[in-house]
């Protein structure tokens, strides 16, 4: 039966039979037996769908930027009577209403009496009185809800708030968001994973990965590569299906890995070129010398051949009687 109608799509106009996929999938799951990297499959309306976790290695050279907050969520610490900002009038907090319907009375800011030392001059006492007046007026100022202020107060979150935040934000190899290290480069070769299915193309997998870690960079800035132990590197096209290609490459990541790299910095390496990558420079130089010598021999061989043909043509032309024209 035609694979186009009874097969699994792995790329643009590229299909593979279900039997081949199921055979590779069986080997894949045996390799990861007892681990969460095993893949499941099902059929919907005759279409085979494979789903599960895909390991992706970080291969970035430039730093990425993490979002400061989760989408549609702004974390505020619970009010504390012992915190340094208690008693300040925040514009985000409404005024409490009394139970009897009367308007509440505005509480005056706390005052601190400062007693000057006995040997302090009178002009210094006046300065202290002025300072108290300034403090009284500044206590009524509304605090602005700046991001820096939220971050400072965030250091005093309760354990339950911290657990709730971590449930909504995954770490990159233990690195959670920090306003000092929000821009950083993940360790090269470190591994993460995303839950996808065989119907998701390369751009969709990239969006899932960036959304998981709340990365602000655009998915168009990145690309996925299949990197083999031999040095061969193949860039996945936008129409490719990464999970199916991973299954077809086999489960062992010592042989092949999926890498996330920059769109403009990553480059493909063919199998022919990959054979020479791991050699030292003197060995590669000797290869170039040998290839140059072989090229010179082929050039000399071609020159001798065409010189011989030219001599034959000239000899035949010289044997023709005068006045005879060649067609």
BELVENDA-V80441 format. One record per pair of residues at least 12 apart in sequence whose C-alpha atoms are under 8 Angstrom apart, sorted by the first residue. I is the first residue (numbers start at 1). J is the second residue. Records with the same first field share a line. If there is no record, write none. Layout:
I=J ; J
This chain:
3=15 ; 16 ; 17
4=16
6=18
7=47 ; 48
8=21 ; 47 ; 48
9=241
10=240 ; 241 ; 242 ; 244 ; 245
11=237 ; 239 ; 240 ; 241
12=239 ; 240
18=48
21=244 ; 247 ; 248
24=247 ; 248 ; 250
25=39 ; 247
27=250 ; 251
28=247 ; 250 ; 251
31=251 ; 252
32=251
36=53
37=52 ; 53 ; 54
38=52 ; 53
39=51 ; 52 ; 53
40=52
49=197 ; 198 ; 199
50=197 ; 198 ; 243 ; 244
51=195 ; 196 ; 197 ; 198 ; 243
52=195 ; 196 ; 197
53=193 ; 194 ; 195 ; 196
54=193 ; 194 ; 195 ; 196 ; 243
55=191 ; 192 ; 193 ; 194 ; 258
56=191 ; 192 ; 193 ; 194 ; 257 ; 258 ; 259 ; 260
57=188 ; 189 ; 190 ; 191 ; 192 ; 257 ; 258 ; 259 ; 260
58=186 ; 187 ; 188 ; 189 ; 190 ; 191 ; 192 ; 259 ; 260 ; 261
59=187 ; 188 ; 189 ; 259 ; 260 ; 261
60=185 ; 186 ; 188 ; 260 ; 261 ; 262
61=185 ; 261 ; 262
62=185 ; 262
63=183 ; 184 ; 185 ; 186
64=183 ; 184 ; 185 ; 215 ; 216 ; 217
65=182 ; 183 ; 184 ; 215 ; 216 ; 217
66=177 ; 182 ; 183 ; 213 ; 214 ; 215 ; 216
67=177 ; 182 ; 214 ; 215 ; 216
68=177 ; 179 ; 182
70=168 ; 169 ; 214
75=150 ; 154
76=150 ; 153 ; 154
77=153 ; 154 ; 156 ; 157 ; 158 ; 161
78=157 ; 158
87=109
88=139 ; 140 ; 142 ; 143
89=140 ; 141 ; 142 ; 143
90=142 ; 143
91=142 ; 143
109=136 ; 139 ; 140
110=136
111=132 ; 136
112=132
114=128
151=179
169=212 ; 213 ; 214
170=212 ; 213
171=213
172=186 ; 192 ; 213
173=186 ; 190 ; 191 ; 192
194=208 ; 209 ; 212
196=243
197=243
198=241 ; 242 ; 243 ; 244
199=241
200=241 ; 242
201=238 ; 239 ; 240 ; 241 ; 242
202=223 ; 224 ; 236 ; 237 ; 238 ; 239 ; 240 ; 241 ; 242
203=219 ; 220 ; 238
205=242
206=219 ; 222 ; 223
207=219
220=263
221=262 ; 263 ; 264
222=260 ; 261 ; 262 ; 263
223=235 ; 236 ; 260 ; 261 ; 262 ; 263 ; 266
224=236 ; 258 ; 259 ; 260 ; 261
225=258 ; 259 ; 260 ; 261
226=256 ; 257 ; 258 ; 259
227=256 ; 257 ; 258 ; 259
228=255 ; 256 ; 257
229=254 ; 255 ; 256
230=271 ; 274 ; 275
231=269 ; 271 ; 274 ; 275 ; 277 ; 278
232=268 ; 269 ; 270 ; 271 ; 273 ; 274
233=267 ; 268 ; 269 ; 270
234=268 ; 269 ; 270
235=267 ; 268
246=258
